[in-house]
Each structure stands twice: as structure tokens, then as C-alpha cells.
Amino acid sequence: MSYLATERSLQRRADPLHILPECQSILVLGFLYPQPLPLNEGREQDPVGRIAAYACGQDYHLVLPGLMLTLVNSLQRRLGFAFPYRCHTDSGPILERDLAQRAGLGWIGRNTCLINPRHGSYILLAEIMLGIDLDLDPPFEKNHCGSCMLCIQACPTGCILPDRTLDSNRCISFLSIENKTLIPVELRSAMGNWVFGCDICQVVCPWNRFAVKGNVNLLKKEHLNGHPNLLEELSLTSKEFNQKYGDTALMRARRSRYLRNVIVAFANSGYPGDISLLKKLVNDPDPLVREHAAWAVASWK
């Protein structure tokens, strides 16, 4: 994610006027999404993977912009004039969690997620930069993590550091999505059965255990339940992957990185049955898939 360190990105993070020269206010929004579904116990005979809860539906990049545009249009009708604006949702070098904390939406927890005291941390953030002056909400200044260390203790790769920072190079979400190369061999077993993203630090967070859950699933998609059958996923062609996941966040990984993750999850499953599908991937056209398949076959017990 080196693009975040470019001079242009640094300028845009430091001053929103580099993004919208007329910017006078930033409206920060939080959209709730459902917590992870429990594993379907009826499929325990087949190895299954895990997909992060936010990705178990339509890609939020496709859904949230339309909702923000509706809100902007409503504001313009109420005020009786058009004004300049820019909408963002994880789509630019903006410090979203810091803006959300300054806007009063919650505090940045020990796991680096924004946590709202009422709704927990299963929240997608979005921002609308506005060319109008709005009254400011007070920042959320309290930190309610206290002495709780559950997220640090639960992280299988040890990526959550004591100083409230995160070693992204060890984070399962980074390794399975943004990382475009090999998953380090020493971290593969710690990946467990995660094939896209990770929810572990949120699952163990007490604030999510008692959160008031939203009643609307904006990202609903029937065929994604968060626990894909790994045997079925191993056989996906590029065309089949695109058809199945074409309007979901999984397209960010594409077939290459997704099958890389599936292979690692399959290797971690200890599956006692036939591994011919895995062996077939040793000759896959994609070098990333081939390397991980060869490693999995060689290390199979």
C-alpha cells in the first residue's frame, strides 16, 4: 500500500482542501453491517473457509456512494442551492477513523478499529466533504478499552501491538487482500481458514458482544454466507470466480489471490479426504496459485 506514502497522498491527508478546494465541513457517516454468521454445523464433513463479515454481500464501494449522493441531493433541496462536494468511502488517502473520532462517532480501539459505545465496531465509514459550513459535533474523547487485552491475545499473527498500532505486514486482512505476493511461509498456519479478511479482533471485543445491532443489511447478497466450501472454491476458474463474486469485495483479490488464500486455508484444515483438486492446481496457469499449491502438497500430512 505504498501509494499512501506518496507526496500527493500525504498532502491530501493533511489538508482536505487538496481534495476539495471549497471544503468547509466534513460529514462523517457510519453504516452498520451484520456481525459474522455462526458456522453451519451441517457441513462439518467438508472444510470451510471464512470471509470477513463486511465482505459477505455486495461491495460497499458499489452501495455507499449512491446513498451518499441521495443525502447530498436532499441537503441541496433543503438549502435551495447546489454546493460543491466530494464523497469518499475507503477510496482515497483519508484518515477515516481519525475523522470519525473527531466527529463523535466513537473511539479508536486497541485493535485500531473505530468502536461506537452503542453499536460496536462492525461499521463502514464514509465521508462527504462539503462546500458549506456546518455546526461541529464534539469529538469522542473517552477511550473505553480500559485494561482489556482480548484483541491482542486473540490475534493469531500477533499483529496488534501494545501501543495501539498494527503491524499490517502480519495482519490477516492485509495478507489475504492487499498483499499481492506470496504469503510468508511462517504465517500460513496462523491464517487458519480465513480466505478473505479477518474478524477475530472484533469477534472477541466485548463492545460487539453487547452491541445494538442494525436491522437493515445494505449489502445483502443471498449466496454469500461467510463460510465457503473449500473443495468447491479450489475448482473455480477465472470465469466462475468472476460470475460468483463479480459485485463483491472479493474482486479486490481476484482469482489469483483468492485461490492462494483458499489453498492455505485448505492446507490448515487437515482434510482427510482426496486432495486431487489441490494437486491439479500445481499446474495452474497462475504462478501465485502454483507456488502455494506446490507448498501445500509438499507439506500435506
N, C-alpha and C positions, 0 to 999 in steps of 0.2 A: 504494500500500500504506500509506495514511495511517493505517489502523487500528492499525498498530504504534506510532504516536506518541501514542495516547490515554493519558490518565492511568491508566486501568484496565490497559492493556497494559503500561505501564511498571512498575506495581506488581507485576503477575504475573511479569514477567521478573526483577525484583529479588528477589522472595521467593516461593518455591513454596508457602508457607503461605497465600498469597492464592488459590491454586488448590485445594489440598487442606490444610485446616487441621491434619489429623493427620499430615502428611507428616514422615517421619523419614529416609527414604532415597530415592534416585532410581536406578532400574536403567536404564542406557542400553544400547540394543541397536543392532547394526549388521547389516543384511540385505544380502547381496551380490546384485547384479543383473548380467546379462550385458553385456559390452562391445559397442560398436556392430558391426553386421554389415557386411562389405565390400559395396560396390555390386555388384549383379547385372549383369555385363558384357553379358548378352544383351539388355538393354533400352536400350542407349545411344541408339537411334534416337528414343526418347521422352524428354522432360525429366522428371527425377525430383526429388522433394524429399527432405529429411532430417528425421527425427524423432529427438529425443534418446533415447538408449538406455533410460533408465528408463521412458519412456512407450510402449515397444514391447511392450505387454502390458496386462493388467488394471490398473486404477488401484490403486496401492499403498494408497490410503486405504481401499479396499474389502477388501484382503487382509490387511494387517498387524494391524489391530485384533483380528481373530479369533485370530491366532497369539499375540498378547499376552494375550488373555483365557485361552487354553489354558495359557499359562505361569503366570498368576496362579492359576488353579484348581489347577494342580499344586502350587504353593507352599502354598496353603491346605490341601490334603490332607496334604502332608508335615508341616506345622506343627500340624495338627489344630484350627485355628480360622480364622475369617474375619477379615479386616482391611480397612480402607478403602484404596482405590487409585484412581488416575486414569491412563488411558492416553492418550498423545499420539503422533502421527506427523505432523509438519508441520501440525498442526491447531490451533495456539494460539501466542500470543506468548512462545515459549520459546527461549532461546539454545541450540539443539540442539548446534551444533558445539562451543561452549564446554563444555557439559556432557560431551560425548563426549571431549574432550581431558582434562578433569578426571577422567574415569572410566578413562583409559588406553587409549582406542581408537585414538588416533593424534594427529597434529599438524595444525594448520590451515595449509595450504599458501599459497604466494604467490598462487594463484588463488582463495583463500578457501574451497576445498573441504577437508573433512577427509580426510587421507591416512593410511592404515594401512600400515606398512612391509612387511607381507606380502601384503595384498590390494589395495593401491592405493586409489583414491577412488570407484570405482563401488559406493557403499554408501548405502543408505537408512537414515536414523537414526530411532529411535523411543525413547520414554521411558515408563517406568511409575513413577509416584510412589506410594510405599508407606507405609502407616502402621505399618511395623515397622522396627526398627533392624538394618542390615546392616553387615558389615565393609567398610571403604572400600578400593577399589583405588587404587594410586598414580597420580597424573596422568602423562600423557605429556609430558615436559618438553623433550625434544630436538626440534630443528627440522632436518629433513633436506633442505630445499630447497637449502641451500648457496648457491652463486653462480648456479644455474640460472635463466635468464630465459625459457625456451622458451614458457611460457604467455603472458607479457606480449607477446613478439614475435609470437606466432601469432594473438592476438585481433584480428579484423578491424575492430572498432569502437573499439579502444583503451580498453576499459572497466576493465581490470585495472591498478591504479595501483601505483607502486613501493613505497608504504608498506603493502602487504598489505591494502588496502581495494579496493572495487569500486564504480565509478560505475554504479549499477543502471540509470540512465536511458539508458545506452548498451549495456547487456548484451543480447545477442540473446535470451537466455531471458526476460528481463523484457519486452522489446519484443514478443515473439511470444506471450506467455501473459498476464502480469498487466496489461500495458498495454491499456487499454480504448478508446483513441482512435486517431488516425492515427499511423502510423509516420513519424517525421520524414523528409522527402524526402532530406536529406543522409546518412541512414543506410541507406536502402533498398538501395543497391547492395552495401553491406557485409554485408547479411543473407545474401547468397549464395543457396543453395537450402534454407536452414533454414525449415521450416514450423511446427515446434513445439519449442521449447527449442534447446539447443546443447551439443555435446560437445567443441568444439575444444580448450579448455584442458585437458581430461582426456586427449584422444587424444594430445597431444604430450608429456604428462607421463611422464618415464622410469619413475616408480614404477608406472604402469599397464602399461608395456611388459613389465615383468618380474614382474607380479603373479601370485600363485597364484589361479587363477580358481575360483569356486564351481561345484559340479556340480549344483546344483538351481536351476531357474528358477521362482521362486514366482509370477511374473506372466505365465506363458506364455499366449500367445494366437496362434493359428495364422496369422490373416490379416494381422497387422501385422509387417512386416519392416523397417521404418525407412526405406524408400525408396518412398514412394507415387508413382504415376504422376500427374504434374501435370495432364495432359489429362483424366484421369478425375476428379480432385478438383475441377476447375473446374466440372464439371456437377452437383456434389452439391446436392440440395435439402435443406431442413432435415430432412425426414423421413429421407432417405437418410443424412445425416450422423449423426443420432441412432441409426439402426439399425447403422451401421458402427462407430461409436465410443462407443456408449452406456455401456459399462462400462470405459472407458479414461480416462486423464488428459486426453485431448484435449477432453473435455467441458467442461473449465475454460475453454477458449477459445470454445466453442460455434461454430456455423457461421460466424457473422459475423466473428469474429477469425481463425478458421482460414482462411477463404477470402481474407481480407485478406492473410494470410501467403503463401498459395498464389499469389496474384496477383503479389506481389513476387518470389517465387522464380521464377515463370514469366517475368516481365519480365527477370530476371537471366540466364535460361537461353540467351537468344539463339536461341530456337527458330525455324527457318527455314520452318516449315510454316504451315498455315492457323490464324489466330487468331480465328476466328468465335466460339468459345466465350468468349474474353476479351471480345470486343465485345458479346456478349449480356449480360454482367454489368454493362455501363454502365447498364443499365435495371433492375438488380436491386432488389427492394424494400428491401434494407438499405442505408442511406446510407454505412456504412463500406465495404461491398463496392463500391458505385457509385463512390466517390471514388478508390479505389485502381485500379479497372478503368479509369476515365477517364484517370488519370495514366499507366497502363501503355500504353494505346492511343495516347495522345498522344506518348509518348516512344519508341514502338516503332521499331526500326531495321530 
